[in-house]
Amino acid sequence: MSVGLDPETLDLILDSIAEFAHRELPKSVLIDLDERDEFPADVIRKMCSSELAIQLLFIAEEYGGMGGGAFDIYRVCEHMAGIDVGVATAVLATSLGSDPITVGGTPMQKKQWMSRIADEGLLMAYGATEPEAGSDLGALKTVAVPVAQNGAVVGYRITGRKQWISNGGVADLYSILANAPGGPSWFVLDRDVDGFTHGTHEDKHGIRLSNTAALFLDNVAVDADRLVGGVEGQGLVQAQEVFGYTRLMVAAFGLGAGWAALDRAIPYSAERIQAGGPLSEKQGYTHKLIVPHATRLEASRAYLEETAEHIDGGEGRFNTEGAIAKYLATEAGNWAADAAIQALGGYGYTHEYLVEKIKRDVRITTIYEGTSEIMEMTIGRDRWQQHLKTSGRHYHEQAEVLEALHRSDPATGADVAALAHHALAEIMEACRLVRLTRNQHVLLRIGEWAAWTECAAALARRAARAAAGRLPAKGDRRFDASALAAMSRVFAREAALKVATEGLRWLYGGSPDVDPGLERRVRLADILAGQRGLIDDMDAVAAALYGRAA
Ligand SMILES: Cc1cc2nc3c(=O)[nH]c(=O)nc-3n(C[C@H](O)[C@H](O)[C@H](O)COP(=O)(O)OP(=O)(O)OC[C@H]3O[C@@H](n4cnc5c(N)ncnc54)[C@H](O)[C@@H]3O)c2cc1C
């Protein structure tokens, strides 16, 4: 059984967001707020009031919400980030802040807090990071000391400091991770409780419309019923529980911002005449600055949509898959925004054309909610386990499925995606034989190659689904089947070449004992032969992006 909104309701929400942004956050206002480094409190409050009520999306129906699923939240996050990643962060921080309650709260806590967030539009903040505990949350120093009466714990006194907290200076309600005697635990705090203060709005590189502030807790007294779930020591498990889902949200931010940047570069280049013709007709421009970025964004979308479907289908938590989606979508968004500055030349470097702001804004997505390196580690470790558990068959088996897809749908690039999978299996096995994952760098590179390889497979499947008219009802429909197939063939070639050449590079670079037969087993020659037709396919992608005949 799948959860979430029906497609018509989702469309209505997306339309309302677009209309609201058109009215309240036109380009001139965004540029002004960014320059003044200002959090638009009234706009964010309106978005969480009856006017737009975005918070209802992630609250269950039984607490007065709409019960949106991962797919709905991905679509909304992408649209919000396309407007402004800072605004998206401010609004979605409430979702993140309430996640510990959603996954770990007692029925009473859920009813009390989620109903208030739904009805009153309370803004929340998620207080996990500390000055010395970022990627390694286990190192947190904030403590929650129990207060006992007649032998029973009736409350806690919390002391510590939190760093870089979105909505930190403006939230009504905070979830705070603190070390209780039983281990890390979440507590829910009101903003005006004694001993609880916040720092000033941080002066940041980007997302300047989002308030980020440090939090200071000095012996803050809370009642025992503020301990989420009523049992100490569940905090990190509760945080883990929603990673699959929250990472998809940030992946969608990367996607939304990346496309927002390209969607400024594409029309610009159709109008801008240089050397006697529009830039959009110059291959050296499109095939460097536009096409590869559109293709990488769509590969990450394919993976994101599949993962959201799995989560909504109740098939599990999909934390590693969330990491893959976040990793590729945010890196692709960041590259796309950088390329968009280049694509607009000198104009791109000014505030007025917005792409430089998008570039500054999207940069955060590779840092918060787990940095790209932590994503590489998460993916690398998990897929390494899969490799060992299956005696090296994991990616070969995935490749066989893709080879079958290629037989039924030869246009989807599944054959080259299969080559990427075979190559990765061989590279991983060679790493095992020379014990190369003792080098952390190699393990993280495996995480990177796995992400590219799996996204290539997802895009090939997406192209096949589009050809069969079976794209998800709530999915993005920007590209038709033939454009998706061309994108898939372009991306699969890039992924296969990356895995094979970089894999060989780090093997030779890391060990004197690499078997010389490896290049043959990695099938480098086949992967190079698979590049045939690449420029024609890039031409086809450019044609789809510019709406011209291929
Ligand atoms: C604008 C903004 C908003 C934020 N919002 C929130 C929020 O609402 N709530 C919240 O709790 N936090 C929030 N954060 C914090 C964010 O999640 C952390 O900054 C992030 O997780 C990284 O932690 P760190 O800054 O301590 O960096 P570190 O963990 O010190 O990392 C520094 C660098 O080292 C790398 N690194 C770290 N560990 C390893 C390792 N083991 N191996 C290899 N490389 C490693 C990282 O990838 C990174 O490149 C926000 C941060 C910013 C900047």
The ligand as a Tripos MOL2 file, in Angstrom:
@<TRIPOS>MOLECULE
LIG
   53    58     1     0     0
SMALL
NO_CHARGES

@<TRIPOS>ATOM
      1 C1         23.6380   26.9070    6.9360 C.3       1 LIG1
      2 C2         23.6650   25.6870    7.7910 C.ar      1 LIG1
      3 C3         22.4800   25.2000    8.3210 C.ar      1 LIG1
      4 C4         22.5100   24.0770    9.1580 C.ar      1 LIG1
      5 N1         21.3420   23.6460    9.7460 N.ar      1 LIG1
      6 C5         21.4080   22.6920   10.7210 C.ar      1 LIG1
      7 C6         20.2470   22.3540   11.4920 C.ar      1 LIG1
      8 O1         19.1530   22.8880   11.2910 O.2       1 LIG1
      9 N2         20.3850   21.4420   12.4800 N.ar      1 LIG1
     10 C7         21.5630   20.8160   12.7440 C.ar      1 LIG1
     11 O2         21.6130   20.0130   13.6720 O.2       1 LIG1
     12 N3         22.6910   21.0970   12.0120 N.ar      1 LIG1
     13 C8         22.6190   22.0230   11.0270 C.ar      1 LIG1
     14 N4         23.7450   22.3470   10.3000 N.ar      1 LIG1
     15 C9         24.9930   21.6620   10.5920 C.3       1 LIG1
     16 C10        25.4310   20.7150    9.4860 C.3       1 LIG1
     17 O3         24.6140   19.5910    9.4500 O.3       1 LIG1
     18 C11        26.9150   20.4080    9.7440 C.3       1 LIG1
     19 O4         27.6380   21.5950    9.4690 O.3       1 LIG1
     20 C12        27.4290   19.2650    8.9150 C.3       1 LIG1
     21 O5         26.8380   18.0530    9.3180 O.3       1 LIG1
     22 C13        28.9560   19.1260    9.0050 C.3       1 LIG1
     23 O6         29.4010   19.1960   10.3100 O.3       1 LIG1
     24 P1         30.5880   20.2030   10.6890 P.3       1 LIG1
     25 O7         30.2100   21.5490   10.2070 O.co2     1 LIG1
     26 O8         30.8760   20.0410   12.1350 O.co2     1 LIG1
     27 O9         31.8230   19.7250    9.8480 O.3       1 LIG1
     28 P2         32.8050   18.5060   10.1710 P.3       1 LIG1
     29 O10        32.0340   17.3100   10.5860 O.co2     1 LIG1
     30 O11        33.8870   18.9810   11.0610 O.co2     1 LIG1
     31 O12        33.4010   18.2600    8.7390 O.3       1 LIG1
     32 C14        34.3710   19.1060    8.1230 C.3       1 LIG1
     33 C15        34.8360   18.4200    6.8320 C.3       1 LIG1
     34 O13        35.4330   17.1640    7.1480 O.3       1 LIG1
     35 C16        34.7830   16.1130    6.4810 C.3       1 LIG1
     36 N5         34.7160   14.9580    7.3760 N.ar      1 LIG1
     37 C17        34.1000   14.8920    8.5780 C.ar      1 LIG1
     38 N6         34.2380   13.6730    9.1120 N.ar      1 LIG1
     39 C18        34.9660   12.9510    8.2430 C.ar      1 LIG1
     40 C19        35.4570   11.6170    8.2460 C.ar      1 LIG1
     41 N7         35.2020   10.7790    9.2370 N.pl3     1 LIG1
     42 N8         36.1630   11.2090    7.1780 N.ar      1 LIG1
     43 C20        36.4290   12.0480    6.1520 C.ar      1 LIG1
     44 N9         35.9980   13.3170    6.0970 N.ar      1 LIG1
     45 C21        35.2730   13.7660    7.1380 C.ar      1 LIG1
     46 C22        33.4020   16.6590    6.1360 C.3       1 LIG1
     47 O14        32.8650   16.0030    5.0080 O.3       1 LIG1
     48 C23        33.7090   18.1150    5.8630 C.3       1 LIG1
     49 O15        34.1690   18.2680    4.5500 O.3       1 LIG1
     50 C24        23.7330   23.4300    9.4330 C.ar      1 LIG1
     51 C25        24.9160   23.9270    8.8660 C.ar      1 LIG1
     52 C26        24.8910   25.0460    8.0770 C.ar      1 LIG1
     53 C27        26.1900   25.5770    7.5430 C.3       1 LIG1
@<TRIPOS>BOND
     1     1     2 1
     2     2     3 ar
     3     2    52 ar
     4     3     4 ar
     5     4     5 ar
     6     4    50 ar
     7     5     6 ar
     8     6     7 ar
     9     6    13 1
    10     7     8 2
    11     7     9 ar
    12     9    10 ar
    13    10    11 2
    14    10    12 ar
    15    12    13 ar
    16    13    14 ar
    17    14    15 1
    18    14    50 ar
    19    15    16 1
    20    16    17 1
    21    16    18 1
    22    18    19 1
    23    18    20 1
    24    20    21 1
    25    20    22 1
    26    22    23 1
    27    23    24 1
    28    24    25 2
    29    24    26 1
    30    24    27 1
    31    27    28 1
    32    28    29 2
    33    28    30 1
    34    28    31 1
    35    31    32 1
    36    32    33 1
    37    33    34 1
    38    33    48 1
    39    34    35 1
    40    35    36 1
    41    35    46 1
    42    36    37 ar
    43    36    45 ar
    44    37    38 ar
    45    38    39 ar
    46    39    40 ar
    47    39    45 ar
    48    40    41 1
    49    40    42 ar
    50    42    43 ar
    51    43    44 ar
    52    44    45 ar
    53    46    47 1
    54    46    48 1
    55    48    49 1
    56    50    51 ar
    57    51    52 ar
    58    52    53 1
@<TRIPOS>SUBSTRUCTURE
     1 LIG1         1 GROUP 0 **** ****
